[in-house]
Amino acid sequence: MRSTSQTTQRGFSLIEVLIAIAIAGMFLGDATADVVEQLGVHPAIAGWILGVVTSIPEMVSFFAVYGAANREGKLRDLNDTQEALDNPPPIESISPATG
């Protein structure tokens, strides 16, 4: 069995994850090239839009972790912000309450 440090939570190795990201990147790049050609959009604009769109998950994660740490009263100065990002609270603290 693989050690915990070498696998993700679901059991994928770092190599498997990197290969999946590379394959997804190739498809995303090809799709962007098709949009540039078919719509006549300048490549720089298409690249900028692609950069914003692919950054949305990271932005959502940042605000979820930051909000959870703020609700727990862990943010007093700038170093606390970095600590919250490096060691996020448990997922129960991040997810909105249901029911």
C-alpha positions as CSV (number, residue, x, y, z in Angstrom):
1,M,0.0,0.0,0.0
2,R,1.2,3.5,-0.8
3,S,2.0,5.9,2.0
4,T,-0.4,8.7,2.7
5,S,2.2,11.4,1.6
6,Q,2.4,9.9,-1.8
7,T,-1.3,9.6,-2.6
8,T,-4.3,11.9,-2.7
9,Q,-7.3,11.4,-0.4
10,R,-8.9,9.1,-3.0
11,G,-5.7,7.1,-3.6
12,F,-4.4,8.7,-6.8
13,S,-0.6,9.1,-7.0
14,L,1.0,12.4,-7.9
15,I,2.0,11.1,-11.3
16,E,-1.5,10.0,-12.1
17,V,-2.9,13.4,-11.1
18,L,-0.2,15.3,-13.1
19,I,-1.0,13.2,-16.2
20,A,-4.7,13.9,-15.8
21,I,-3.9,17.7,-15.5
22,A,-1.7,17.5,-18.6
23,I,-4.4,15.7,-20.7
24,A,-7.1,18.2,-19.6
25,G,-4.7,21.1,-20.4
26,M,-4.2,19.8,-24.0
27,F,-8.0,19.6,-24.5
28,L,-8.5,23.0,-23.0
29,G,-5.8,24.5,-25.2
30,D,-7.3,22.8,-28.3
31,A,-10.7,24.1,-27.5
32,T,-9.3,27.6,-26.9
33,A,-7.6,27.5,-30.3
34,D,-10.9,26.5,-31.9
35,V,-12.7,29.4,-30.3
36,V,-10.0,31.8,-31.5
37,E,-10.2,30.5,-35.1
38,Q,-14.0,30.2,-35.3
39,L,-14.9,33.5,-33.6
40,G,-12.0,35.5,-34.7
41,V,-11.1,36.5,-31.2
42,H,-7.6,37.8,-30.6
43,P,-5.5,35.0,-28.9
44,A,-4.5,37.3,-26.0
45,I,-8.1,38.0,-25.2
46,A,-9.0,34.3,-25.3
47,G,-5.9,33.5,-23.1
48,W,-7.0,36.2,-20.6
49,I,-10.5,34.8,-20.4
50,L,-9.1,31.2,-20.1
51,G,-6.9,32.4,-17.2
52,V,-9.8,34.0,-15.4
53,V,-12.1,30.9,-15.9
54,T,-9.5,28.4,-14.7
55,S,-8.7,30.5,-11.6
56,I,-12.3,30.5,-10.4
57,P,-12.0,27.2,-8.4
58,E,-9.0,28.5,-6.6
59,M,-10.7,31.8,-5.8
60,V,-13.8,30.0,-4.5
61,S,-11.6,27.7,-2.3
62,F,-9.7,30.8,-1.0
63,F,-12.9,32.5,0.1
64,A,-14.4,29.4,1.6
65,V,-11.3,28.7,3.7
66,Y,-10.9,32.4,4.6
67,G,-14.6,32.7,5.6
68,A,-14.4,29.5,7.7
69,A,-11.3,30.7,9.6
70,N,-12.9,34.1,10.0
71,R,-16.1,32.6,11.5
72,E,-13.9,30.6,13.9
73,G,-12.2,33.9,15.0
74,K,-8.8,32.8,13.8
75,L,-7.9,35.9,11.8
76,R,-6.3,38.6,13.7
77,D,-3.5,39.7,11.4
78,L,-1.9,39.0,8.1
79,N,0.1,36.0,9.4
80,D,-3.1,34.4,10.5
81,T,-4.5,34.6,7.0
82,Q,-1.5,32.6,5.7
83,E,-1.8,30.1,8.5
84,A,-5.5,29.6,7.6
85,L,-4.6,29.0,4.0
86,D,-1.7,26.6,4.9
87,N,-3.8,24.7,7.4
88,P,-7.5,25.0,6.4
89,P,-10.2,24.2,8.9
90,P,-12.1,20.8,8.7
91,I,-14.5,20.5,5.7
92,E,-17.4,20.7,8.1
93,S,-16.4,24.3,9.0
94,I,-16.2,25.3,5.3
95,S,-19.5,23.8,4.1
96,P,-22.6,25.7,4.8
97,A,-25.0,24.1,7.3
98,T,-27.8,22.1,5.8
99,G,-31.2,21.3,7.3
